[in-house]
């Protein structure tokens, strides 16, 4: 979003998903929570862990 040429965009977190052998890995980095990693043989489980963690983080930060 731009207002009068000023960039109003702010990165809240970076999320990286990796498949390594039979494991799915999510690396999440944010100012509040720092860098953390989630690992599971189930992609759905990794996604669920990331979603829950980020929801909790941003609800308490707000």
PQR file with spaces between the fields and no chain letter, atoms N, CA, C, O and H, PARSE charges and radii, in Angstrom:
ATOM       1  N    UNK     1       0.838   -1.166    0.000 -0.4000 1.5000
ATOM       2  CA   UNK     1       0.000    0.000    0.000 -0.0000 2.0000
ATOM       3  C    UNK     1       0.888    1.236    0.000  0.5500 1.7000
ATOM       4  O    UNK     1       1.856    1.307    0.756 -0.5500 1.4000
ATOM       5  N    UNK     2       0.566    2.196   -0.835 -0.4000 1.5000
ATOM       6  CA   UNK     2       1.353    3.418   -0.920 -0.0000 2.0000
ATOM       7  C    UNK     2       0.459    4.616   -0.639  0.5500 1.7000
ATOM       8  O    UNK     2      -0.658    4.700   -1.151 -0.5500 1.4000
ATOM       9  H    UNK     2      -0.221    2.138   -1.449  0.4000 1.0000
ATOM      10  N    UNK     3       0.942    5.521    0.156 -0.4000 1.5000
ATOM      11  CA   UNK     3       0.234    6.757    0.436 -0.0000 2.0000
ATOM      12  C    UNK     3       1.203    7.901    0.194  0.5500 1.7000
ATOM      13  O    UNK     3       2.191    8.048    0.914 -0.5500 1.4000
ATOM      14  H    UNK     3       1.849    5.453    0.572  0.4000 1.0000
ATOM      15  N    UNK     4       0.923    8.708   -0.815 -0.4000 1.5000
ATOM      16  CA   UNK     4       1.775    9.853   -1.170 -0.0000 2.0000
ATOM      17  C    UNK     4       3.230    9.451   -1.372  0.5500 1.7000
ATOM      18  O    UNK     4       4.144   10.155   -0.943 -0.5500 1.4000
ATOM      19  H    UNK     4       0.121    8.589   -1.400  0.4000 1.0000
ATOM      20  N    UNK     5       3.437    8.312   -2.029 -0.4000 1.5000
ATOM      21  CA   UNK     5       4.785    7.883   -2.354 -0.0000 2.0000
ATOM      22  C    UNK     5       5.551    7.256   -1.198  0.5500 1.7000
ATOM      23  O    UNK     5       6.726    6.922   -1.348 -0.5500 1.4000
ATOM      24  H    UNK     5       2.695    7.740   -2.378  0.4000 1.0000
ATOM      25  N    UNK     6       4.904    7.091   -0.050 -0.4000 1.5000
ATOM      26  CA   UNK     6       5.550    6.494    1.113 -0.0000 2.0000
ATOM      27  C    UNK     6       5.138    5.029    1.196  0.5500 1.7000
ATOM      28  O    UNK     6       3.953    4.703    1.116 -0.5500 1.4000
ATOM      29  H    UNK     6       3.949    7.363    0.071  0.4000 1.0000
ATOM      30  N    UNK     7       6.102    4.169    1.354 -0.4000 1.5000
ATOM      31  CA   UNK     7       5.819    2.739    1.450 -0.0000 2.0000
ATOM      32  C    UNK     7       5.291    2.426    2.841  0.5500 1.7000
ATOM      33  O    UNK     7       5.991    2.627    3.833 -0.5500 1.4000
ATOM      34  H    UNK     7       7.064    4.434    1.419  0.4000 1.0000
ATOM      35  N    UNK     8       4.052    1.932    2.916 -0.4000 1.5000
ATOM      36  CA   UNK     8       3.422    1.630    4.199 -0.0000 2.0000
ATOM      37  C    UNK     8       3.499    0.133    4.519  0.5500 1.7000
ATOM      38  O    UNK     8       2.902   -0.324    5.493 -0.5500 1.4000
ATOM      39  H    UNK     8       3.484    1.768    2.110  0.4000 1.0000
ATOM      40  N    UNK     9       4.210   -0.603    3.728 -0.4000 1.5000
ATOM      41  CA   UNK     9       4.312   -2.049    3.898 -0.0000 2.0000
ATOM      42  C    UNK     9       5.288   -2.382    5.015  0.5500 1.7000
ATOM      43  O    UNK     9       6.353   -1.774    5.127 -0.5500 1.4000
ATOM      44  H    UNK     9       4.695   -0.232    2.937  0.4000 1.0000
ATOM      45  N    UNK    10       4.918   -3.347    5.837 -0.4000 1.5000
ATOM      46  CA   UNK    10       5.772   -3.773    6.938 -0.0000 2.0000
ATOM      47  C    UNK    10       5.807   -5.304    6.969  0.5500 1.7000
ATOM      48  O    UNK    10       4.758   -5.947    6.986 -0.5500 1.4000
ATOM      49  H    UNK    10       4.054   -3.841    5.746  0.4000 1.0000
ATOM      50  N    UNK    11       6.983   -5.875    6.976 -0.4000 1.5000
ATOM      51  CA   UNK    11       7.114   -7.327    7.066 -0.0000 2.0000
ATOM      52  C    UNK    11       6.913   -7.751    8.513  0.5500 1.7000
ATOM      53  O    UNK    11       7.619   -7.296    9.414 -0.5500 1.4000
ATOM      54  H    UNK    11       7.836   -5.352    6.962  0.4000 1.0000
ATOM      55  N    UNK    12       5.933   -8.634    8.721 -0.4000 1.5000
ATOM      56  CA   UNK    12       5.651   -9.118   10.073 -0.0000 2.0000
ATOM      57  C    UNK    12       6.455  -10.367   10.393  0.5500 1.7000
ATOM      58  O    UNK    12       6.915  -10.550   11.520 -0.5500 1.4000
ATOM      59  H    UNK    12       5.360   -9.003    7.989  0.4000 1.0000
ATOM      60  N    UNK    13       6.624  -11.236    9.383 -0.4000 1.5000
ATOM      61  CA   UNK    13       7.410  -12.441    9.603 -0.0000 2.0000
ATOM      62  C    UNK    13       7.820  -13.022    8.258  0.5500 1.7000
ATOM      63  O    UNK    13       7.254  -12.686    7.218 -0.5500 1.4000
ATOM      64  H    UNK    13       6.251  -11.088    8.467  0.4000 1.0000
ATOM      65  N    UNK    14       8.799  -13.888    8.302 -0.4000 1.5000
ATOM      66  CA   UNK    14       9.226  -14.652    7.140 -0.0000 2.0000
ATOM      67  C    UNK    14       9.000  -16.126    7.447  0.5500 1.7000
ATOM      68  O    UNK    14       9.349  -16.605    8.526 -0.5500 1.4000
ATOM      69  H    UNK    14       9.258  -14.161    9.148  0.4000 1.0000
ATOM      70  N    UNK    15       8.415  -16.838    6.493 -0.4000 1.5000
ATOM      71  CA   UNK    15       8.150  -18.265    6.667 -0.0000 2.0000
ATOM      72  C    UNK    15       8.730  -19.004    5.471  0.5500 1.7000
ATOM      73  O    UNK    15       8.506  -18.619    4.323 -0.5500 1.4000
ATOM      74  H    UNK    15       8.132  -16.449    5.616  0.4000 1.0000
ATOM      75  N    UNK    16       9.473  -20.063    5.747 -0.4000 1.5000
ATOM      76  CA   UNK    16      10.095  -20.869    4.704 -0.0000 2.0000
ATOM      77  C    UNK    16       9.686  -22.322    4.908  0.5500 1.7000
ATOM      78  O    UNK    16       9.794  -22.848    6.016 -0.5500 1.4000
ATOM      79  H    UNK    16       9.654  -20.375    6.680  0.4000 1.0000
ATOM      80  N    UNK    17       9.216  -22.970    3.850 -0.4000 1.5000
ATOM      81  CA   UNK    17       8.840  -24.377    3.934 -0.0000 2.0000
ATOM      82  C    UNK    17       9.817  -25.189    3.097  0.5500 1.7000
ATOM      83  O    UNK    17      10.128  -24.836    1.960 -0.5500 1.4000
ATOM      84  H    UNK    17       9.128  -22.542    2.950  0.4000 1.0000
ATOM      85  N    UNK    18      10.298  -26.289    3.682 -0.4000 1.5000
ATOM      86  CA   UNK    18      11.296  -27.127    3.042 -0.0000 2.0000
ATOM      87  C    UNK    18      10.865  -28.580    3.172  0.5500 1.7000
ATOM      88  O    UNK    18      10.305  -28.984    4.191 -0.5500 1.4000
ATOM      89  H    UNK    18      10.045  -26.576    4.606  0.4000 1.0000
ATOM      90  N    UNK    19      11.132  -29.358    2.132 -0.4000 1.5000
ATOM      91  CA   UNK    19      10.924  -30.804    2.224 -0.0000 2.0000
ATOM      92  C    UNK    19      12.298  -31.446    2.211  0.5500 1.7000
ATOM      93  O    UNK    19      13.068  -31.274    1.266 -0.5500 1.4000
ATOM      94  H    UNK    19      11.587  -29.029    1.304  0.4000 1.0000
ATOM      95  N    UNK    20      12.600  -32.186    3.268 -0.4000 1.5000
ATOM      96  CA   UNK    20      13.901  -32.828    3.420 -0.0000 2.0000
ATOM      97  C    UNK    20      13.657  -34.310    3.675  0.5500 1.7000
ATOM      98  O    UNK    20      13.172  -34.696    4.739 -0.5500 1.4000
ATOM      99  H    UNK    20      11.975  -32.326    4.036  0.4000 1.0000
ATOM     100  N    UNK    21      13.995  -35.127    2.699 -0.4000 1.5000
ATOM     101  CA   UNK    21      13.711  -36.561    2.760 -0.0000 2.0000
ATOM     102  C    UNK    21      12.210  -36.762    2.983  0.5500 1.7000
ATOM     103  O    UNK    21      11.417  -36.369    2.128 -0.5500 1.4000
ATOM     104  H    UNK    21      14.389  -34.814    1.835  0.4000 1.0000
ATOM     105  N    UNK    22      11.798  -37.357    4.095 -0.4000 1.5000
ATOM     106  CA   UNK    22      10.372  -37.573    4.360 -0.0000 2.0000
ATOM     107  C    UNK    22       9.802  -36.567    5.346  0.5500 1.7000
ATOM     108  O    UNK    22       8.673  -36.732    5.807 -0.5500 1.4000
ATOM     109  H    UNK    22      12.443  -37.676    4.789  0.4000 1.0000
ATOM     110  N    UNK    23      10.561  -35.525    5.678 -0.4000 1.5000
ATOM     111  CA   UNK    23      10.107  -34.524    6.639 -0.0000 2.0000
ATOM     112  C    UNK    23       9.783  -33.205    5.952  0.5500 1.7000
ATOM     113  O    UNK    23      10.394  -32.832    4.951 -0.5500 1.4000
ATOM     114  H    UNK    23      11.479  -35.391    5.304  0.4000 1.0000
ATOM     115  N    UNK    24       8.803  -32.512    6.522 -0.4000 1.5000
ATOM     116  CA   UNK    24       8.497  -31.142    6.129 -0.0000 2.0000
ATOM     117  C    UNK    24       9.009  -30.247    7.243  0.5500 1.7000
ATOM     118  O    UNK    24       8.818  -30.533    8.425 -0.5500 1.4000
ATOM     119  H    UNK    24       8.306  -32.815    7.335  0.4000 1.0000
ATOM     120  N    UNK    25       9.656  -29.170    6.856 -0.4000 1.5000
ATOM     121  CA   UNK    25      10.243  -28.251    7.815 -0.0000 2.0000
ATOM     122  C    UNK    25       9.706  -26.856    7.523  0.5500 1.7000
ATOM     123  O    UNK    25       9.656  -26.425    6.371 -0.5500 1.4000
ATOM     124  H    UNK    25       9.812  -28.937    5.896  0.4000 1.0000
ATOM     125  N    UNK    26       9.306  -26.161    8.576 -0.4000 1.5000
ATOM     126  CA   UNK    26       8.915  -24.764    8.453 -0.0000 2.0000
ATOM     127  C    UNK    26       9.852  -23.955    9.332  0.5500 1.7000
ATOM     128  O    UNK    26      10.019  -24.251   10.515 -0.5500 1.4000
ATOM     129  H    UNK    26       9.346  -26.511    9.511  0.4000 1.0000
ATOM     130  N    UNK    27      10.458  -22.937    8.749 -0.4000 1.5000
ATOM     131  CA   UNK    27      11.296  -22.015    9.512 -0.0000 2.0000
ATOM     132  C    UNK    27      10.571  -20.677    9.543  0.5500 1.7000
ATOM     133  O    UNK    27      10.245  -20.101    8.505 -0.5500 1.4000
ATOM     134  H    UNK    27      10.322  -22.697    7.788  0.4000 1.0000
ATOM     135  N    UNK    28      10.330  -20.206   10.741 -0.4000 1.5000
ATOM     136  CA   UNK    28       9.590  -18.968   10.934 -0.0000 2.0000
ATOM     137  C    UNK    28      10.486  -17.981   11.657  0.5500 1.7000
ATOM     138  O    UNK    28      11.120  -18.326   12.655 -0.5500 1.4000
ATOM     139  H    UNK    28      10.595  -20.674   11.584  0.4000 1.0000
ATOM     140  N    UNK    29      10.541  -16.748   11.154 -0.4000 1.5000
ATOM     141  CA   UNK    29      11.329  -15.721   11.811 -0.0000 2.0000
ATOM     142  C    UNK    29      10.481  -14.464   11.931  0.5500 1.7000
ATOM     143  O    UNK    29       9.885  -13.998   10.959 -0.5500 1.4000
ATOM     144  H    UNK    29      10.026  -16.468   10.344  0.4000 1.0000
ATOM     145  N    UNK    30      10.441  -13.925   13.149 -0.4000 1.5000
ATOM     146  CA   UNK    30       9.732  -12.671   13.393 -0.0000 2.0000
ATOM     147  C    UNK    30      10.486  -11.897   14.463  0.5500 1.7000
ATOM     148  O    UNK    30      11.303  -12.461   15.191 -0.5500 1.4000
ATOM     149  H    UNK    30      10.925  -14.303   13.938  0.4000 1.0000
ATOM     150  N    UNK    31      10.206  -10.601   14.553 -0.4000 1.5000
ATOM     151  CA   UNK    31      10.869   -9.785   15.573 -0.0000 2.0000
ATOM     152  C    UNK    31      10.481  -10.242   16.966  0.5500 1.7000
ATOM     153  O    UNK    31      11.319  -10.255   17.867 -0.5500 1.4000
ATOM     154  H    UNK    31       9.543  -10.143   13.961  0.4000 1.0000
ATOM     155  N    UNK    32       9.237  -10.612   17.153 -0.4000 1.5000
ATOM     156  CA   UNK    32       8.745  -10.977   18.483 -0.0000 2.0000
ATOM     157  C    UNK    32       9.256  -12.353   18.896  0.5500 1.7000
ATOM     158  O    UNK    32       9.798  -12.518   19.989 -0.5500 1.4000
ATOM     159  H    UNK    32       8.556  -10.600   16.421  0.4000 1.0000
ATOM     160  N    UNK    33       9.080  -13.336   18.021 -0.4000 1.5000
ATOM     161  CA   UNK    33       9.392  -14.722   18.377 -0.0000 2.0000
ATOM     162  C    UNK    33      10.767  -15.194   17.985  0.5500 1.7000
ATOM     163  O    UNK    33      11.168  -16.299   18.348 -0.5500 1.4000
ATOM     164  H    UNK    33       8.640  -13.202   17.133  0.4000 1.0000
ATOM     165  N    UNK    34      11.501  -14.379   17.249 -0.4000 1.5000
ATOM     166  CA   UNK    34      12.816  -14.799   16.789 -0.0000 2.0000
ATOM     167  C    UNK    34      12.719  -15.884   15.732  0.5500 1.7000
ATOM     168  O    UNK    34      11.727  -15.959   15.007 -0.5500 1.4000
ATOM     169  H    UNK    34      11.175  -13.480   16.954  0.4000 1.0000
ATOM     170  N    UNK    35      13.731  -16.716   15.640 -0.4000 1.5000
ATOM     171  CA   UNK    35      13.783  -17.789   14.650 -0.0000 2.0000
ATOM     172  C    UNK    35      13.420  -19.111   15.316  0.5500 1.7000
ATOM     173  O    UNK    35      13.982  -19.472   16.350 -0.5500 1.4000
ATOM     174  H    UNK    35      14.537  -16.655   16.229  0.4000 1.0000
ATOM     175  N    UNK    36      12.479  -19.825   14.716 -0.4000 1.5000
ATOM     176  CA   UNK    36      12.125  -21.152   15.223 -0.0000 2.0000
ATOM     177  C    UNK    36      11.824  -22.065   14.059  0.5500 1.7000
ATOM     178  O    UNK    36      11.566  -21.619   12.941 -0.5500 1.4000
ATOM     179  H    UNK    36      12.023  -19.532   13.876  0.4000 1.0000
ATOM     180  N    UNK    37      11.863  -23.358   14.344 -0.4000 1.5000
ATOM     181  CA   UNK    37      11.709  -24.365   13.301 -0.0000 2.0000
ATOM     182  C    UNK    37      10.721  -25.430   13.760  0.5500 1.7000
ATOM     183  O    UNK    37      10.717  -25.835   14.922 -0.5500 1.4000
ATOM     184  H    UNK    37      12.073  -23.721   15.252  0.4000 1.0000
ATOM     185  N    UNK    38       9.892  -25.871   12.837 -0.4000 1.5000
ATOM     186  CA   UNK    38       8.919  -26.933   13.085 -0.0000 2.0000
ATOM     187  C    UNK    38       9.208  -28.049   12.096  0.5500 1.7000
ATOM     188  O    UNK    38       9.517  -27.787   10.934 -0.5500 1.4000
ATOM     189  H    UNK    38       9.896  -25.542   11.892  0.4000 1.0000
ATOM     190  N    UNK    39       9.109  -29.295   12.550 -0.4000 1.5000
ATOM     191  CA   UNK    39       9.434  -30.431   11.699 -0.0000 2.0000
ATOM     192  C    UNK    39       8.424  -31.542   11.935  0.5500 1.7000
ATOM     193  O    UNK    39       8.073  -31.840   13.076 -0.5500 1.4000
ATOM     194  H    UNK    39       8.858  -29.509   13.494  0.4000 1.0000
ATOM     195  N    UNK    40       7.959  -32.156   10.848 -0.4000 1.5000
ATOM     196  CA   UNK    40       7.030  -33.283   10.944 -0.0000 2.0000
ATOM     197  C    UNK    40       7.030  -34.029    9.617  0.5500 1.7000
ATOM     198  O    UNK    40       7.413  -33.484    8.582 -0.5500 1.4000
ATOM     199  H    UNK    40       8.245  -31.914    9.921  0.4000 1.0000
ATOM     200  N    UNK    41       6.595  -35.279    9.665 -0.4000 1.5000
ATOM     201  CA   UNK    41       6.434  -36.037    8.418 -0.0000 2.0000
ATOM     202  C    UNK    41       5.126  -35.653    7.725  0.5500 1.7000
ATOM     203  O    UNK    41       4.873  -36.070    6.595 -0.5500 1.4000
ATOM     204  H    UNK    41       6.284  -35.722   10.506  0.4000 1.0000
ATOM     205  N    UNK    42       4.297  -34.855    8.406 -0.4000 1.5000
ATOM     206  CA   UNK    42       3.014  -34.421    7.858 -0.0000 2.0000
ATOM     207  C    UNK    42       3.044  -32.920    7.556  0.5500 1.7000
ATOM     208  O    UNK    42       3.266  -32.114    8.460 -0.5500 1.4000
ATOM     209  H    UNK    42       4.503  -34.516    9.324  0.4000 1.0000
ATOM     210  N    UNK    43       2.823  -32.539    6.297 -0.4000 1.5000
ATOM     211  CA   UNK    43       2.775  -31.132    5.925 -0.0000 2.0000
ATOM     212  C    UNK    43       1.643  -30.425    6.667  0.5500 1.7000
ATOM     213  O    UNK    43       1.800  -29.290    7.115 -0.5500 1.4000
ATOM     214  H    UNK    43       2.643  -33.193    5.563  0.4000 1.0000
ATOM     215  N    UNK    44       0.510  -31.098    6.793 -0.4000 1.5000
ATOM     216  CA   UNK    44      -0.633  -30.509    7.485 -0.0000 2.0000
ATOM     217  C    UNK    44      -0.283  -30.170    8.936  0.5500 1.7000
ATOM     218  O    UNK    44      -0.673  -29.118    9.441 -0.5500 1.4000
ATOM     219  H    UNK    44       0.382  -32.021    6.429  0.4000 1.0000
ATOM     220  N    UNK    45       0.442  -31.050    9.594 -0.4000 1.5000
ATOM     221  CA   UNK    45       0.833  -30.806   10.986 -0.0000 2.0000
ATOM     222  C    UNK    45       1.769  -29.605   11.107  0.5500 1.7000
ATOM     223  O    UNK    45       1.628  -28.794   12.023 -0.5500 1.4000
ATOM     224  H    UNK    45       0.759  -31.905    9.184  0.4000 1.0000
ATOM     225  N    UNK    46       2.716  -29.493   10.189 -0.4000 1.5000
ATOM     226  CA   UNK    46       3.644  -28.360   10.200 -0.0000 2.0000
ATOM     227  C    UNK    46       2.875  -27.061    9.965  0.5500 1.7000
ATOM     228  O    UNK    46       3.109  -26.073   10.661 -0.5500 1.4000
ATOM     229  H    UNK    46       2.831  -30.151    9.446  0.4000 1.0000
ATOM     230  N    UNK    47       1.970  -27.052    9.003 -0.4000 1.5000
ATOM     231  CA   UNK    47       1.171  -25.850    8.732 -0.0000 2.0000
ATOM     232  C    UNK    47       0.342  -25.462    9.954  0.5500 1.7000
ATOM     233  O    UNK    47       0.258  -24.286   10.306 -0.5500 1.4000
ATOM     234  H    UNK    47       1.781  -27.855    8.438  0.4000 1.0000
ATOM     235  N    UNK    48      -0.259  -26.440   10.588 -0.4000 1.5000
ATOM     236  CA   UNK    48      -1.076  -26.181   11.769 -0.0000 2.0000
ATOM     237  C    UNK    48      -0.239  -25.580   12.898  0.5500 1.7000
ATOM     238  O    UNK    48      -0.679  -24.641   13.562 -0.5500 1.4000
ATOM     239  H    UNK    48      -0.191  -27.396   10.302  0.4000 1.0000
ATOM     240  N    UNK    49       0.957  -26.110   13.120 -0.4000 1.5000
ATOM     241  CA   UNK    49       1.843  -25.586   14.162 -0.0000 2.0000
ATOM     242  C    UNK    49       2.213  -24.130   13.889  0.5500 1.7000
ATOM     243  O    UNK    49       2.203  -23.296   14.794 -0.5500 1.4000
ATOM     244  H    UNK    49       1.315  -26.873   12.581  0.4000 1.0000
ATOM     245  N    UNK    50       2.541  -23.833   12.621 -0.4000 1.5000
ATOM     246  CA   UNK    50       2.912  -22.469   12.244 -0.0000 2.0000
ATOM     247  C    UNK    50       1.734  -21.519   12.442  0.5500 1.7000
ATOM     248  O    UNK    50       1.900  -20.438   13.007 -0.5500 1.4000
ATOM     249  H    UNK    50       2.549  -24.511   11.886  0.4000 1.0000
ATOM     250  N    UNK    51       0.562  -21.908   11.989 -0.4000 1.5000
ATOM     251  CA   UNK    51      -0.622  -21.056   12.107 -0.0000 2.0000
ATOM     252  C    UNK    51      -0.947  -20.763   13.564  0.5500 1.7000
ATOM     253  O    UNK    51      -1.188  -19.611   13.925 -0.5500 1.4000
ATOM     254  H    UNK    51       0.427  -22.786   11.530  0.4000 1.0000
ATOM     255  N    UNK    52      -0.957  -21.784   14.398 -0.4000 1.5000
ATOM     256  CA   UNK    52      -1.276  -21.595   15.816 -0.0000 2.0000
ATOM     257  C    UNK    52      -0.250  -20.677   16.477  0.5500 1.7000
ATOM     258  O    UNK    52      -0.615  -19.766   17.220 -0.5500 1.4000
ATOM     259  H    UNK    52      -0.761  -22.720   14.104  0.4000 1.0000
ATOM     260  N    UNK    53       1.016  -20.916   16.209 -0.4000 1.5000
ATOM     261  CA   UNK    53       2.076  -20.117   16.813 -0.0000 2.0000
ATOM     262  C    UNK    53       1.969  -18.650   16.399  0.5500 1.7000
ATOM     263  O    UNK    53       2.079  -17.757   17.239 -0.5500 1.4000
ATOM     264  H    UNK    53       1.312  -21.657   15.605  0.4000 1.0000
ATOM     265  N    UNK    54       1.756  -18.403   15.114 -0.4000 1.5000
ATOM     266  CA   UNK    54       1.674  -17.018   14.635 -0.0000 2.0000
ATOM     267  C    UNK    54       0.416  -16.319   15.145  0.5500 1.7000
ATOM     268  O    UNK    54       0.460  -15.134   15.476 -0.5500 1.4000
ATOM     269  H    UNK    54       1.667  -19.128   14.432  0.4000 1.0000
ATOM     270  N    UNK    55      -0.697  -17.037   15.213 -0.4000 1.5000
ATOM     271  CA   UNK    55      -1.919  -16.442   15.769 -0.0000 2.0000
ATOM     272  C    UNK    55      -1.686  -15.998   17.204  0.5500 1.7000
ATOM     273  O    UNK    55      -2.029  -14.874   17.571 -0.5500 1.4000
ATOM     274  H    UNK    55      -0.733  -17.999   14.944  0.4000 1.0000
ATOM     275  N    UNK    56      -1.108  -16.870   18.014 -0.4000 1.5000
ATOM     276  CA   UNK    56      -0.835  -16.540   19.416 -0.0000 2.0000
ATOM     277  C    UNK    56       0.133  -15.365   19.522  0.5500 1.7000
ATOM     278  O    UNK    56      -0.057  -14.465   20.340 -0.5500 1.4000
ATOM     279  H    UNK    56      -0.830  -17.783   17.716  0.4000 1.0000
ATOM     280  N    UNK    57       1.160  -15.382   18.696 -0.4000 1.5000
ATOM     281  CA   UNK    57       2.164  -14.322   18.739 -0.0000 2.0000
ATOM     282  C    UNK    57       1.563  -12.970   18.429  0.5500 1.7000
ATOM     283  O    UNK    57       1.806  -12.007   19.156 -0.5500 1.4000
ATOM     284  H    UNK    57       1.315  -16.113   18.031  0.4000 1.0000
ATOM     285  N    UNK    58       0.776  -12.875   17.355 -0.4000 1.5000
ATOM     286  CA   UNK    58       0.253  -11.592   16.933 -0.0000 2.0000
ATOM     287  C    UNK    58      -0.947  -11.138   17.754  0.5500 1.7000
ATOM     288  O    UNK    58      -1.215   -9.939   17.835 -0.5500 1.4000
ATOM     289  H    UNK    58       0.579  -13.658   16.764  0.4000 1.0000
ATOM     290  N    UNK    59      -1.675  -12.069   18.365 -0.4000 1.5000
ATOM     291  CA   UNK    59      -2.767  -11.680   19.267 -0.0000 2.0000
ATOM     292  C    UNK    59      -2.209  -11.055   20.545  0.5500 1.7000
ATOM     293  O    UNK    59      -2.757  -10.072   21.044 -0.5500 1.4000
ATOM     294  H    UNK    59      -1.457  -13.043   18.300  0.4000 1.0000
ATOM     295  N    UNK    60      -1.130  -11.615   21.074 -0.4000 1.5000
ATOM     296  CA   UNK    60      -0.548  -11.066   22.301 -0.0000 2.0000
ATOM     297  C    UNK    60       0.232   -9.780   22.032  0.5500 1.7000
ATOM     298  O    UNK    60       0.393   -8.957   22.932 -0.5500 1.4000
ATOM     299  H    UNK    60      -0.685  -12.413   20.668  0.4000 1.0000
ATOM     300  N    UNK    61       0.715   -9.602   20.807 -0.4000 1.5000
ATOM     301  CA   UNK    61       1.483   -8.403   20.457 -0.0000 2.0000
ATOM     302  C    UNK    61       0.566   -7.221   20.163  0.5500 1.7000
ATOM     303  O    UNK    61       0.971   -6.066   20.292 -0.5500 1.4000
ATOM     304  H    UNK    61       0.584  -10.271   20.076  0.4000 1.0000
ATOM     305  N    UNK    62      -0.670   -7.515   19.768 -0.4000 1.5000
ATOM     306  CA   UNK    62      -1.594   -6.460   19.347 -0.0000 2.0000
ATOM     307  C    UNK    62      -2.097   -5.655   20.456  0.5500 1.7000
ATOM     308  O    UNK    62      -2.883   -4.732   20.242 -0.5500 1.4000
ATOM     309  H    UNK    62      -0.999   -8.454   19.663  0.4000 1.0000
